[in-house]
Amino acid sequence: MVSIRFTDVGVSIPIFNANGRSLTSRLLEVATGGRLDADPKGKVSVQALSNISFELFPGDKVALLGHNGAGKSTLLRAIAGVYKPTTGIAEIAGKTASLIDINLGINPEATGEENIYIRGALLGFSKPELKEKYAEIVDFSELGDFIKMPVRTYSSGMQLRLAFAISTIVRPEILIMDEWLSVGDEGFRTKAESRLQSVVEHSDILVIATHSRELVQSVCNKVLWLEHGQVKLQGTVTEVLPKYFG
């Protein structure tokens, strides 16, 4: 069964070219919300997450709340497998897709067409699968003949439309997002919102980091409130939201 199980998970991120508790390190501690540690050899690391425990199952749409630096993005990356736990156990069962950075893998020197295969491969699609989806991606992006041009010749809006069109062909069991995506002009944005909503609805589990109360109320049914890399409170939207927003 599709599920996410974290048991006492901690994530420590090494800080290279840093020694001791210099002013720079102290500023880093304030900025990240994590805890600085140094081993006997003086190697510095940030304890970004500590003792994180929760379980998610099909039907759970979870909002990660917390101030900037609370550990939301680190937790998303731990779920996506980018960060491996340094302590505890993280168990992920199901096909996972991340919309944390939809521009990841986009090569500005390659054509839009070539980037469909580059970015698509990073999302786990085979070349035959991407050939099948190719026309849909080009049509949705509204790039027309520009799909044959190098991405460096695109406007920023065109680049976003291409990246969005490729990234949202996924139909994952577990969807990971860092804020709700909003791209393009008004006309494209309406179409993009509808497509993104469809991707969310077809996922078994959604984990999204956000600061929006309205988004949590409209999309999610559970909340995980992080503070300084630890779980401050978790529960249903009605239980946690009034306490978080005061």
N, C-alpha and C positions, 0 to 999 in steps of 0.2 A: 504494500500500500504506500502511496505517496505520503511522505512525512518529513519533518525536520525536527531533530532532537539534539538540543545542546545541553550538556551536563557539565557544570562548573568550568565553562570554557574561558580561557584567558588568551589574549593575543599580545605579544610583546614585539615591538618593532625596533630593530637596531638603528642607532643614529651614528653614521660613520663620520670620521674626522671630528669627533667631539670627545673631549676629556673633562671629567669632573663636572662640577656644577658652576660653569661659567655663566656670565650674564646672558649669553645667547641661549644656553640650555634652560635657564630660568624662564626666559621669555617663551621658549618652546613649551614648557610645562603649562604656562598660563594659556597659551594659544590652543593647545590640543585638549586640555582638560584631562589629560592622562597623568600618570605618575612616573617620574624619572627614577631610573635605577642605574647603578653602576656596579660592575663586578670587581673583584680584587685587582684585575688588570686595568681598570679604568675605562672599560668599554661601556658606553652609555646606551640605554634603550628606553623607550617609552612604553609603559604598561597601558596599552590603549583600551583593553577590555579585561575585566576581572570577574570571575565567578558568575558567568552568564548561563542561566538555565531556563529553558522553556521547551514546549512541545507544540508543534503545529501539524494539523491534519487537513484533508480535503474540505473545502468550504471556508477555511480560515483566510480572511483578508486583513492583514495586520499592518497597522501604522506604527512606525518608529518615531517617537517624539523625544525631544530633548534640545538643549541649547546647542549652538555651534561648538563642535569639539567634544560633544558628549559621548561620541563613539558610534553614531548611527552609520556613517559611511564605512567604518571599519567592520561593523557587524554585517553589513550588506556584503562586503567583500569576503568575509569569512564564510557566509552562506554560499556565495558564488564559487568558493574554492580558491580565490586569489590569495587569501591569507590562511595559513594552516595554524591551528591552535597550538600554542606553546604549553598550555596546560588544559586538562579536561578532555572531553570527547564531543566531537561534532559528527552527527550521523544525518546524511542527506539521502533520501530515497526518492528518485524521480528525475525526469529530464528538466534541467534548470536552464533558464535564459536570463541574461542580465541586460537591462536597458539603462545601466548606470552611465555609460559613455557610448552613445550611438555613433560617434565619429571614430571609435577605435578601429584601427585597421584600414581606414580610408587613406589611400596613397594619392597625394595631389598631382603627382607626375603621371599617374595612370589614367586611362579614360574612365568615364562613368561605367561603361560596360565591363571593363576589367575589374573595377572596384566591386561590382555586384558579386563576382566570384571570389574576390579576396575577402571582403567582409562576410559574405555568406558562408565561406569555409570556416571563419572564426566562430560563427554561430552554430556550426556543426552540420551544415548542409553539404551533401555530396554534389559533384558537378552535374550529374543528371537531374537531381532535384532542383538545382538552381536554373538549369535550362528550362525546366517545366514552369518555374516561377518567373522567368525573365520578363515575359511580356507584361505580366501583372505588375511587376516592380516598375518598369519603364512607364507604363500607363499611369500608375498612381503618382509617380514623381513629377509627371507633367513636363519632363525634360525634352521629349521629342528627339530631334536629331542631335541635340547637345550630348546625348548619351555616348556618342562616338568621340567627343572632345575630352581633352585632359581636364581633370577636376580643378586644376589651378586656374583655369579660365572661367570657372563658375563664380557667380556672386555668392555671398554667404548664404542667402536664402535658398539658392539652387543646391548648394552643398548639403544644407540641412534636409531639404526635401528628399535628396537621394539617400542620405544616411537613414532617415526615418523610414522610407519605403522599403529599404533592405532589412532594417532591424525588426520591423513589425510583421514580417512574413512568418515569424515563429509562432508556434502554438504549443508553448511549454506547459509542463505540469506544475512547475514552480517558476513564478515570475518575480524578478527582483528589480526594483526601480528606486532611483534617487530623485525624488520630486516627480510631479506629473509633467510629461513632455508637452510643450506647446510650441509648434513650429509654423513658419510661413506666414503669408498674409491672411486676411480674414477668410477668404474663400477656401484656401487650402487648410487653414486651421480647423474649420468646421469638419472637413473630411477627415483630417488627422485625428481629431477628438473621437469621432465615431469609430475609426479603426482601432485606436488605442483602447477604447471601451470594450470592443469586441475581443481583443487580445486578453484583457483582464478577465472578462466574463468566461472565457474558455480555459483559463488557468485554474488548476485545483487549489493552489495556494498562492497568495500575493503577499509580498513583503515590500512596503514602500516607506521611505523616509520622507517626512514632510513637516512643514510648519503651519499648514493650512487646516484650520478647524473645520471649514466647510468641506474640504476634500475627505477628511477622516469620517465625517458624518454621512457623506453621500456614498463612499466606496467601501469603507472598512467596517468590520464587526469586532475587532480586537485591537488593543493598544499595548505597546511595550514602551514604557517611559524609561529612558536612559539618562543617567547623570554621572559624570566623571567616570565613564567606562563601566558602570555597573547598573543593574536593573533596580530602579527606584520603586517602580510599581508596574504590574501587568494585570490585565483583566479585560472586560468588555468595554466598548466605547462609552456606554452610559456610566460605567463605574469610574473610569480613569479620566475622561475628558474634562469634567467639571473641576477635578482636583488640579489637573495640569494647567488649565487656563484660568483657574481661580474664580 
